[in-house]
Amino acid sequence: MGLAEQLGEAMQAYQRAVDVLDQRAADLLGLNRTDMRCLELLFAPEPPSPGELAAAAGMTTGGVTTAIDRLERAGYATRERDSADRRRVTVRPTEAANRKIGAIYGPIVTDGQKFLRRYDDQTLAHILEFITHATQSCHEHAERLSR
């Protein structure tokens, strides 16, 4: 088996491992997977509006409203009026969500950063190129499947 095939198998194993990890995290937080996906999306650099969250999660606006309601009841999200445009509402993770997500995923980030320090910038650039391509490819094929 060539390296490309081995990499393909490793990526599939990685995807399964992430799926197991995300399910365990959802279980610990008392969330279903849809709500967990929405919570993860709240950690974007800019807080999304409910409509932006729906688009990013591939949900209807009604479905995302229900998910946001559940996240609010669980204490993990809050709706806020945008300070620049009072008509706009954004959804943010709460401090409780920040603490719990940090406790769950923080050690993974630390381990990953430690591991990546073994590589030079050129190797990291190749890894980044591959992950970026794989991500874009998944988005493109998801779009293709939704038609």
N, C-alpha and C positions, 0 to 999 in steps of 0.2 A: 504494500500500500504506500503510495506517495505521500509527501508532506501535505499537499493540498487536500487529499482525502482525509488524512489524519486531522487536519485543521477543521474540516467540515464536521467530523465526528466529535471533536473537542467542543466546537460551537454548539452542537446539539446537546451535548452533556451539560454545557454551561447554561443553556436555556432551561433545561430541566431543573438544574440546581437553583436557578433564580426563581423558577416557579414554586419550588418547594419552600425556599426562603420567604418569598412573598406571602405564601399561604400561612406559614408559621407566624409571620409578623402580623398579618390580618387577624389570625386567631388570638394572638396576645393582646391586640388592640380592641378585640370584640367587633371587628368589622367584616363585612363580606368583601369579596374581591373587587367588586365595582366601586364600592366606597373607598377601598384601599387605593385603587388606581386614581380616584379623584383626589384623595388626600396627597398622594405623591405629587400630583400635578400642581398642588398649591405651593410647593417649594420652588417654583420657578423664580427667576430674578425679579420679575414684576408680578404682583398679584393679579390673577385673571378675573375677568367679569364672569358671571355665570354662563353667558353665551360662549365666551372663549374657552371656558372649562369644558362645556359640552362638546365643542368642536374638537378640542385636544383629546378628549376621552372617547370620541366617536359615539356620543349619546345625543338624544333629543334634549331640548331645553326642559321639557317636563321631567324627563328622567333625571337630569342633573339637578333640578330643583329638589327632587325627592332625596337624592344622595346628599346634597348640601344640608338639607333639613336633618338627616340622620347624623351627619358629621357634627352639626351644631349640638344636637341633643347629646352626643357622646362627649362633647367638650373639646373636639379637635379642630373646629373651624368656626369662623365668625364672618358675617357679612359686614362690610363697612362702606360708607359713602366715600367716594373719591374726593379728596380735598380740592383737587383742581376742577372737577366737574361734579357738582352735587347730584346730578341726575344719574351718574354712573355708580354702580355698586361693584365692589370687588370682594373676593373671598380670600381670606388669609388663614393660615394655620394659627392655632392658639399657642400660647407658651407651653401648655400641657402637651400639645402635639409635638412641638419642637423638642421638649425633653424626652418624650417617649421614642420618637423617631431617632433622635440622637443616640439614645441608649441601645436601640436595636441595630442601627446601621453604622454608627460611629466606629465601632471596632473593625467593621469591614473596610471602611474608608482608610483607617489607619494601616491595616494590614496591606491593602492595595498600594498605598503610597510607599510604604516600606519596600514592598516587592519591586515596584517600578524604579526605585532609586538604583537598582542594579544595572539599568540600561542607559546607554548614551542617548543624546538628543536625536540622532539619526534613526536609531531603532525605535524610539518613542514616536517619532514622526511617522514611521511606517505603520506602527500599531494604530495610531490615531487615524491614519488614512484608511486602514482596513475597517475599523469600527465605524467611521463615518460612512463609508461605502455600504457596509452591511446594514446600517440603520436606514439609510436612504432607500436601499433596495427593499427592505421590509415595508417601508411606507408606500413605495410604488406598487408593490405586489398586493398590499392590503387594499389600495385604491382600485387596482385591477379586479380584485375579487368582489369588491362592493358594487361593481357595475352589473 
